[in-house]
Amino acid sequence: MPLLDRFLRYGLLVLPPAAALANPFADRLWQDEGFWGDGKAEIAVFNAQEKRYGTLRETEVRHILVREDFAADERVKADDWQAPGTYPVIKLNQVITVPTGTYRYDQGHSSFWRQDNGQLIKFTSTTNDSCGLSYKHAEFDDGEWEYRAYTYWEGMSEVEEERDAPPGALFYDELPFRLRTLNWGKTTLFEAPLMDSVIDSKADELSWSSAAFAIARVPQGWRVTIKHARGTDRMFFDKDAPYTLNEWQRWDGSSLQRTHLIRLPYWELNQPGDERYLKPGATYP
C-alpha cells in the first residue's frame, strides 16, 4: 500500500491528498532577518532518551542553529565574510553525548543549507566512542552527492561514493530544521525520498526510500508524522515562527523533549563559568 494511502486509511489526515502542495516548503523563515540577523545562535536543550545496545539511555542533546558565511572554494566558515564569493549558510549542529556503562558515545552532526535557496549542500558527522573514531563528509554539487567515510570497522575503513539525488531528496538528520520551513497551514501532506540517519560509527550507502509526511495542528503547536522505511516518527514544533522543535518521538523508541531554549553568541562564551548561560532561566546581556 502506498505510504500516502496509509495516512488516509488510518485516519491521520483530515484533508484529501489534493490538499498536498507540489512544494511543501516556504521561504519565510529563510528570509527572516529579524531571526538570523541578531548575531546570536539558537540553542535548544533537550532531555533525551537515546537507544544504544537495545536500551534507552538518559542524556542531554543540544541543537545549535546559526547563520555563518561560507568560503566559496572550501565550503567552510570564512575568515573574511567580505571576501569575493562568500555566501551565507544556515548551520545546524546536533551535539549528542550518551553514557553507556563503562562505554561512552560523543557524537556530532552538522548540516549546512544555502540561505538563498534552502538547498542542503553539505553535512559532516563524527562518532567518538570507546572503540575508536569515525568521520563522514558529504557535499552536494550539480545534483550529485559526493560522500566519504573513515571508520574503525573492517571493510569500511575508507569509503567513497557518488550518487545522484532524486528530486526532492531529504536526509533524516536535516529534519529538525528543514521541517521548520514547511508552508505551515497550507501543507497537509507530502511524499519525499528520505535517507536514513548517518549518526553512527559505520559507513553508509547513499540511498533514499519513499517517506510520507502528514502535518496537523495540535494544542501545543504543529505535529509532523513521518512514515518511512524503518517505522514512524512524530515531531512536534512550536505553533508560531520560528517553529522550533519541541519534541521528537523516533521510530526506535528514542526521544527528545525540549527543556529550554536560549539565544547566545556561544562562540564568545568559552571562559570558566560561562556554562551558566546554558542553564534553564539564565539570562544573557
ZIFEN-V481709 format. One record per pair of residues at least 6 apart in sequence whose ideal C-beta (glycine too) atoms are under 7 Angstrom apart, sorted by the first residue. I is the first residue (numbers start at 1). J is the second residue. D is the distance in whole Angstrom. If there is no record, write none. Layout:
I_J_D + I_J_D
This chain:
3_191_6 + 3_210_6 + 3_211_7 + 3_212_4 + 3_227_5 + 4_17_6 + 4_189_7 + 4_191_6 + 4_212_5 + 6_212_7 + 6_227_6 + 7_13_5 + 7_189_6 + 7_212_6 + 7_214_5 + 12_214_5 + 12_225_6 + 13_188_7 + 13_189_6 + 13_214_6 + 15_188_5 + 17_189_6 + 19_188_5 + 19_189_7 + 20_188_6 + 20_189_4 + 20_190_5 + 21_183_6 + 21_186_6 + 21_187_5 + 21_190_7 + 24_182_6 + 24_183_6 + 24_187_4 + 24_190_4 + 25_118_7 + 25_181_5 + 25_182_6 + 25_183_6 + 26_181_6 + 26_183_4 + 29_180_6 + 29_181_5 + 29_241_7 + 29_242_6 + 30_115_6 + 30_118_6 + 30_181_7 + 32_241_7 + 32_242_7 + 35_242_5 + 36_67_5 + 39_265_6 + 40_263_4 + 40_264_6 + 40_265_5 + 41_64_6 + 41_65_6 + 41_66_4 + 41_264_6 + 41_265_7 + 41_266_6 + 42_65_4 + 42_261_7 + 42_263_6 + 43_62_6 + 43_64_5 + 43_262_5 + 43_264_6 + 43_266_6 + 44_62_7 + 44_63_4 + 44_244_6 + 44_245_6 + 44_258_6 + 44_261_5 + 45_60_7 + 45_62_6 + 45_259_5 + 45_260_5 + 45_278_7 + 46_60_7 + 46_61_4 + 46_256_4 + 46_257_6 + 46_258_5 + 46_259_7 + 47_60_7 + 47_257_5 + 47_259_5 + 48_59_5 + 48_60_6 + 48_61_4 + 48_255_7 + 48_256_5 + 49_56_4 + 49_57_7 + 49_58_6 + 49_254_6 + 49_255_5 + 50_57_5 + 50_59_6 + 50_96_7 + 50_98_5 + 50_254_5 + 51_252_5 + 51_253_6 + 51_254_5 + 52_98_6 + 52_100_5 + 52_105_7 + 53_100_7 + 56_253_6 + 56_254_7 + 57_98_5 + 57_99_6 + 57_100_6 + 59_97_6 + 59_98_5 + 59_99_7 + 61_94_7 + 61_95_7 + 61_96_5 + 61_256_6 + 62_95_4 + 63_92_6 + 63_94_6 + 63_176_6 + 63_245_7 + 64_93_4 + 64_95_7 + 64_266_7 + 65_92_5 + 65_177_6 + 66_91_6 + 67_88_6 + 67_90_6 + 67_115_7 + 68_77_5 + 68_89_6 + 68_91_6 + 69_78_4 + 69_81_4 + 69_86_5 + 69_88_6 + 70_76_7 + 70_77_7 + 70_78_6 + 70_86_7 + 70_87_6 + 70_89_5 + 71_78_4 + 71_83_7 + 71_86_6 + 72_85_3 + 72_86_6 + 72_87_7 + 75_122_6 + 75_139_6 + 78_86_5 + 87_114_7 + 88_115_4 + 89_112_5 + 89_113_6 + 89_114_6 + 89_115_6 + 90_113_5 + 90_115_6 + 91_110_6 + 91_112_5 + 92_110_7 + 92_111_5 + 92_176_7 + 92_177_5 + 93_108_7 + 93_110_5 + 94_108_7 + 94_109_5 + 95_108_6 + 96_107_4 + 97_105_7 + 97_106_5 + 98_105_4 + 103_129_7 + 103_130_5 + 104_129_7 + 104_130_6 + 105_127_7 + 105_129_5 + 106_128_4 + 107_126_7 + 107_127_5 + 107_199_6 + 108_125_7 + 108_126_5 + 109_123_7 + 109_125_5 + 109_173_5 + 109_199_5 + 110_123_6 + 110_124_5 + 111_120_6 + 111_123_5 + 111_173_6 + 111_174_5 + 111_177_7 + 112_121_6 + 112_122_4 + 112_123_7 + 113_119_6 + 113_120_5 + 113_121_7 + 114_121_6 + 118_181_6 + 119_140_7 + 120_140_6 + 120_171_7 + 120_174_6 + 121_139_7 + 121_140_5 + 122_138_7 + 122_139_5 + 122_140_7 + 123_138_5 + 123_171_7 + 123_173_7 + 124_136_7 + 124_137_5 + 125_136_4 + 125_198_5 + 125_199_6 + 126_134_7 + 126_135_5 + 127_134_5 + 127_200_6 + 127_201_4 + 129_201_6 + 131_152_6 + 132_152_3 + 133_152_7 + 134_150_7 + 134_151_4 + 134_152_6 + 134_201_4 + 135_150_5 + 136_149_5 + 136_198_6 + 137_148_5 + 138_145_5 + 138_146_7 + 138_147_4 + 139_146_5 + 140_165_7 + 143_164_6 + 143_165_6 + 144_162_6 + 144_163_7 + 144_164_5 + 144_165_7 + 145_162_7 + 145_163_5 + 145_165_6 + 145_206_6 + 146_162_5 + 147_161_5 + 147_206_6 + 148_159_7 + 148_160_5 + 149_156_7 + 149_159_4 + 149_203_4 + 149_204_7 + 150_157_7 + 150_158_6 + 151_157_6 + 151_201_6 + 151_202_6 + 151_203_5 + 152_201_7 + 153_201_7 + 153_202_5 + 156_202_6 + 156_203_4 + 159_203_4 + 161_206_5 + 163_206_4 + 166_193_4 + 166_208_6 + 168_192_5 + 168_193_6 + 169_193_5 + 169_208_5 + 170_178_7 + 170_192_5 + 170_193_7 + 170_194_5 + 171_195_5 + 172_194_6 + 172_195_6 + 172_196_6 + 172_197_5 + 173_197_5 + 173_198_6 + 173_199_6 + 175_235_7 + 176_245_5 + 179_224_5 + 179_235_6 + 179_237_7 + 180_237_6 + 180_242_6 + 180_243_4 + 182_215_6 + 184_222_6 + 184_243_7 + 187_215_5 + 188_215_6 + 189_213_7 + 189_214_5 + 190_213_5 + 191_210_6 + 191_211_7 + 191_212_5 + 192_211_6 + 192_213_7 + 193_208_3 + 193_209_7 + 193_210_6 + 194_208_6 + 194_209_7 + 194_211_4 + 194_228_5 + 195_206_7 + 195_207_7 + 195_208_5 + 196_230_7 + 198_204_5 + 209_228_7 + 209_229_4 + 211_226_6 + 211_227_6 + 211_228_4 + 212_227_5 + 213_224_6 + 213_226_5 + 214_225_5 + 215_222_6 + 215_224_5 + 216_223_5 + 220_236_6 + 220_246_7 + 221_236_6 + 221_237_5 + 221_238_5 + 221_239_4 + 221_246_7 + 222_237_5 + 222_239_6 + 222_243_7 + 223_234_6 + 223_236_5 + 224_235_5 + 225_232_7 + 225_234_5 + 226_232_7 + 226_233_4 + 230_251_5 + 231_251_3 + 232_251_6 + 233_249_7 + 233_250_5 + 233_251_5 + 234_249_4 + 235_245_6 + 235_248_5 + 236_246_5 + 236_247_4 + 237_243_5 + 237_244_7 + 237_245_6 + 237_246_6 + 238_244_5 + 238_246_6 + 244_261_6 + 245_258_7 + 246_258_5 + 247_256_7 + 247_257_5 + 247_258_7 + 248_255_6 + 248_256_4 + 249_255_5 + 259_280_6 + 260_280_4 + 262_277_7 + 262_278_7 + 264_277_6 + 264_284_5 + 269_277_6 + 276_282_6 + 277_284_6
